[in-house]
């Protein structure tokens, strides 16, 4: 590896020895995602200090023909940040909040800033940065942008891409595109930013962004409703959209099995409703309006829905503590699932009007395929996005269950595709769904993706093998270990 | 023109003679925009009936090397729809509302549907399609998408691109990309739609779209405030954003000169406030919430602002008739301006926090440049978007005044650029600002635009010469006649 030794010493000359890591122990944490599904390899982890150094590193890689995988907090779920050779370019030192502009309702941040730091900086100005994820304490805004992260704020505020006003991007040849605009309206030529957002580091490396802020809501109400079915949940959602309107900031779905395992594994948690129900909705309303009437809409709508039989039972949090306790039921769902053995996961979306049908159809199909299978389908109902997870039958061997991963993928993704849905709603494609995308994607759309990749990264050095495979013999995108 | 005769008869064989117009009288209306600033030329106006016929026409043009300018209602303002040879491809016959899905809050429309027809179809379902423009009765949704149209709904609902869920696009080689997704969340690869939205027909021809709908607000309040300055308007805007919150659906700016000429040329209109003020804000709040309290926030906020001296005077419409009358003051501003002689126009935006400074600086600079000049700077203040128009001095020759177009462009655009603004906020680049974009655009960003154009339209047949000039000798982008 003489060539790579020379290359690395060139990087170390500019960045400092301590920021070009080559010791196996230093590299190891960057070769796996936290779920441990893939194991990659890299010759070094490189940590530039600023945009200029990122550009230098990328230009050096372009010259030497060395692949680059950009990493933030490495909290991805689809193998998108796992290197398969080349270097890992860590954005962790680009962590400044460059500017915050209250009147323009915008914040300029570097890619390595933690999501929680961006939220906190906004909060100081009595503003809200509404992106919110379980990993917000360790994921970076650069990673959120690269994957167009979703989370619980999407219903009212949109996906990450909807929160972007401008970007700064280092291109594959090391040039810097300065698109750090804070404008709400700009039709000066093609929109360049949206192609980079969600491209998982395959088209360019986002080094900074101007993001939208919102007035911070002064109060919220949280409700928890017991329902007879997904169809009842859909009707309730439609009703709340029409009455609570733009103040409806969350509508999350929890199946009976989901609530049962949260209460089983979190013994301190209180059962929110006395009886059992087939399905539950966690709903939130928030507002900047003041006065006792401001939050009345949610309670009124839930009461009326009990009255007319749509909702079987419901509670409203009477304090911020109770609100947080209701949210905790939803937030703990992912974690407790792993305590129930192996889980085959799908992150899918369908048009809202198909969502209840999707749940009915896909649950029936999976249960028919494997007796005893426990479907844990939950998530961002209001966005049409369900984490359609399958917990193994009780008593089955975990490894034996996980061997069925590909088979269940096919069953679930076929149903999703037939309903005009997406096999990758908020977690992205990465490595784990690359070949699924090839299977389900519109052929002309896939060709467009390849053309954009060729136009921006002709030598396939930016996160090669992710999203679209460009080479004739791409690195394998195997099912997880 | 033997070659073109053969080509046209091939089109006529498929589309029917009556949809391949070649008579000068039939073509003439498609060669100019309604402002009459540019005059183009075309060998024919071609009117396909559906996406398949559009694909056929585009493939035939690709084979014959003939340029295509797509047109909808031809209501553009920047020369983007003016042909310079080749054919005009009119989308007017693709005018169906294909589907409307109330639960998914989406509507699927063809490019040639009038904006007003899309609004009306949504209204039937008690839903709102919030895009709203003066030309909504004659502009098409395809044109709105191609130009990422703005208008008065942007503050609460975003630009046209923010209302798009999916697109169907005919590519330069005649293939059809079916991206008609109705999903709220979809991270299955690169976002393709945003590159086509706002590309003014230079990257592909949008034939259909899935658009977002919103619950229809059940009531609105409209206020009209007299203010001492643009700075006071900015403070009021910030205050309303924080109190009225997401229900603030418009904040439009009218200068004293603007109100004066509306009242002068529209004698039936009533003066909304008894005194004169340096600046006015038209503000609107709307909501789906029911009850007498629902709209109280706007009145309370305006009353408090008079109390603390921020607002000099204000009224609230007491009926829908009064609300409409207040809006008419703003809506008539563009038209009455033409009754005051020649007008040199700019459609610019700056970050919100710079907007008042921009107005002060640019007004002073223009007034200093030409004594007697009457600045009419008005528009979508809440979006940071001002129509910075200059009415000629009284008594000056109109033609003599318009000769100063380029000089004032330079003054105004230099100030905009220095403040991080855009020289093309909502009307686009087209022909009229193509060379200005070359002057002010980020060089790397301009190179990216050229690369996308090359990747999607390698032979430069889709609306050539607009936005970015690809050939060494582009057709002239002259100042308007």
Interface residues (C-beta under 8 A of the other chain):
Chain A: X101 X102 X103 X104 X105 X106 X126 X147 X148 X150 X154 X156 X159 X161 X162 X171 X175 X176 X177 X178 X179 X181 X182 X183 X184 X185 X186 X187 X188 X189 X190 X191 X192 X194 X195 X197 X198 X199 X203 X215 X217 X234 X238 X241 X242 X243 X244 X245 X246 X247 X287 X288 X289 X290 X291 X293 X297 X349 X350 X351 X352 X353 X354 X380 X383 X384 X385 X420 X421 X422 X423 X424 X425 X426 X427 X428 X429 X433 X437 X440 X441 X442 X444 X445 X446 X448 X449 X451 X452 X454 X455 X456 X467 X468
Chain B: X101 X102 X103 X104 X105 X106 X126 X147 X148 X150 X154 X156 X159 X161 X162 X171 X175 X176 X177 X178 X179 X181 X182 X183 X184 X185 X186 X187 X188 X189 X190 X191 X192 X194 X195 X197 X198 X199 X203 X215 X217 X234 X238 X241 X242 X243 X244 X245 X246 X247 X287 X288 X289 X290 X291 X293 X297 X349 X350 X351 X352 X353 X354 X380 X383 X384 X385 X420 X421 X422 X423 X424 X425 X426 X427 X428 X429 X433 X437 X440 X441 X442 X444 X445 X446 X448 X449 X451 X452 X454 X455 X456 X467 X468
